[in-house]
């Protein structure tokens, strides 16, 4: 039995990669590039101008400000998780 992978960390996924996900990154990039070029040639590609981007930002800001307590709770949970992760890393580094 060949144990050449002993000691290496491999990510085991519950789903198999098929189609686009199974391709190597360079091939994915080439296909995506062709799709973008085709959309531009056809005239169906969309690019945000600064006014559209400003409007989208305003819309997102309004959504956040509607429920500031909820957003504060989300932020607090994120901060707590980050601090717990840092403590775990520090304790494993010291061992």
Secondary structure, 3 states (H helix, E strand, C coil): CCCCCCCCCCCCCCCCCCHHHHCCHHHHHHHHHHHHHHHHHHCCCCCCCHHHHHHHHHHHHHHHHHCHHHHHHHHHHHHHHHHHHHHHHHHHHHC
